Amino acid sequence: MGINILIVDDNSMMRGFLEKFVKKEPAIENVWTAENGKIAIDMALQYHPDVILTDIEMPVMDGLEELKEIKNLQRSGQLPATIKVIVLSGTMFENDANVRKAKFLGAYQVLAKPDGKSMSFAIDGAKLIETIKDAAQKK
């Protein structure tokens, strides 16, 4: 049984890029996408993905509010506690308030958002796939 993943990002190009990237991994079975946290919550309730990859800064409902709501739904039993949320940040600094808040709210991991253009993409992309696999195995 493969990994089911929900990708959440308001930028359609980034959503498409991440979707194509993770679909190359044989362990990934299903990929769904959402453009904001509100849609992501509805999709998580419908599909129960193993992993949610979410951006932080989005309109309607940002990634931090989405994470908070997912954790509340898990505590109430409406979502499986096994769903892991990986937050992708465009400003990945340890002292970044959003990174600290994501960790505090229960993000499984906070990673730099791969841009697909820099030399570091191969490293960031490999780390992303490794983190997704690791998160999906932790039940």
C-alpha positions, 0 to 999 in steps of 0.5 A: 500500500502506497503513501497518500499525500495532500499538497497545499499551496496557493501558488498553482505552479508550486502545487504542480511542481510538487505534485509532479516531483512526488509522483516520480517516487514509486512509494507515492500512491495518491496525490491530491492538491488544495490551494488553501488551508480551508480546502485542505481541511475538507479534503483531509476529512474526505481522503485521510491522507498519510501526509499533508505537505503545506505552505505557511503563507496562503490566503483564506486559511494559512498553513498555521491555522490549517495545522491547528485545525488538523490537530484539533480534528485529530484530538476530536477523532474526526481525523486519524492521529496518524496523519502527519503534517510537513510544513514547507517554508519559503523563509526557512530560518530556525529563528523565523517565528512561523517556523517556531510556531509550526513546530509548537503547533505539532508539525511533523517537520518544517522544511525549506520549500524546494524552488526547483531552480537552485543547486540545492534542489537535489538535496532539498528534494531528496530530503523532502521524499525521505521525510514524506516516507518517514512520516508515512511510516510513523503510525 
